[in-house]
Amino acid sequence: MRPAGPNMQYSELCPAGAIPPELRPVLTGGRPWKRLIAFVHLRDHPTLPAAAAALAINPKTLASYIRRLERELGQQLVHRSGERGAITPLTDKGHALATTIATVLTQAPRLASKALPELC
């Protein structure tokens, strides 16, 4: 495959069927895959600060990623405790989304590559 460039066809990077329909609403704005990858990390850590530390990002940034995903999907993805901004485990929809994201990234890892433009 040739490298991404100005003459690259989008279909070469995002073949038909590579993106499940449930992910399409969140592939908007800048760097959607960064948000999605961060969300998968949340599944693998007990708290939002722990996931943010593993990603080397500010917890507020990760919280904003989650809020944006919830807004784009129109669904709650995490349970929130009574403490301001505290996040506890993922909802069933959140687990399903994290599994879908992880599957897509396993099948098409170049989608998450920082070297490629956000085309999908």
C-alpha positions in Angstrom: 0.0 0.0 0.0 1.3 3.4 -0.8 1.7 6.0 2.0 -1.0 8.5 2.8 -0.8 11.7 0.8 -2.8 14.3 -1.0 -3.8 11.8 -3.8 -4.7 9.0 -1.4 -8.2 7.6 -1.8 -10.2 7.6 1.4 -11.5 4.1 0.6 -8.0 2.8 0.8 -7.7 3.8 4.5 -11.3 3.2 5.4 -12.6 0.3 3.4 -16.4 -0.3 3.3 -17.5 -2.0 6.4 -14.4 -1.2 8.4 -16.3 1.1 10.7 -19.3 -0.3 12.5 -22.4 1.8 12.3 -22.5 2.4 16.0 -19.1 4.2 15.8 -19.9 6.5 12.9 -21.7 9.2 15.0 -18.6 9.7 17.1 -16.1 10.1 14.2 -16.5 13.8 14.1 -14.3 16.7 14.9 -10.6 16.5 15.5 -8.9 13.3 16.4 -11.9 11.1 17.1 -9.7 7.9 17.3 -7.7 9.5 20.1 -11.0 9.9 22.1 -12.0 6.4 21.3 -8.7 4.9 22.3 -8.8 6.9 25.6 -12.3 5.5 26.3 -11.0 1.9 25.9 -8.3 2.6 28.5 -11.0 3.7 30.9 -12.4 0.1 30.7 -9.1 -1.2 31.8 -8.5 1.0 34.8 -10.5 1.3 38.1 -10.8 5.1 38.0 -10.7 7.9 35.6 -7.5 9.4 37.2 -5.8 6.0 36.8 -6.8 5.8 33.1 -5.7 9.3 32.5 -2.3 8.6 34.2 -1.8 5.6 32.0 -2.5 7.7 28.9 -0.4 10.6 30.2 -3.3 13.1 29.9 -5.1 15.3 32.3 -8.1 13.6 34.0 -10.2 16.6 32.9 -9.3 16.0 29.3 -10.4 12.3 29.6 -13.6 13.4 31.3 -14.3 15.8 28.4 -13.7 12.9 25.9 -16.3 10.8 27.8 -18.9 13.6 27.9 -18.4 14.2 24.2 -18.8 10.5 23.4 -22.0 10.4 25.5 -23.4 13.5 23.8 -22.6 12.2 20.3 -24.2 8.8 21.0 -27.0 10.1 23.2 -26.3 7.4 25.8 -24.7 7.3 29.2 -21.4 5.3 29.0 -20.2 5.5 32.6 -21.8 5.5 36.0 -21.2 8.6 38.0 -20.9 8.5 41.8 -22.2 11.2 44.1 -18.8 13.0 44.2 -18.5 15.8 41.7 -17.0 14.4 38.5 -16.2 11.0 39.9 -16.7 8.2 37.5 -17.2 4.6 38.4 -17.6 1.5 36.1 -18.8 1.6 32.6 -22.5 1.0 31.8 -23.5 -1.9 29.6 -23.5 0.4 26.6 -20.1 1.7 27.6 -18.7 -1.9 27.8 -20.3 -2.7 24.4 -18.7 0.5 22.9 -15.3 -0.3 24.4 -15.4 -3.8 23.0 -16.4 -2.5 19.5 -13.6 0.0 19.5 -11.0 -2.6 20.6 -12.3 -5.0 17.9 -12.0 -2.4 15.2 -8.6 -1.4 16.2 -7.5 -5.0 16.3 -8.8 -5.5 12.7 -7.6 -2.2 11.3 -4.8 -0.9 13.6 -3.8 1.8 11.1 -7.0 3.7 11.9 -5.4 4.7 15.2 -2.1 5.7 13.6 -1.1 9.3 14.3 0.7 9.3 11.0 -2.6 9.1 9.1 -5.1 11.9 8.7 -8.5 11.5 10.4 -10.5 10.4 7.4 -13.1 8.0 8.6 
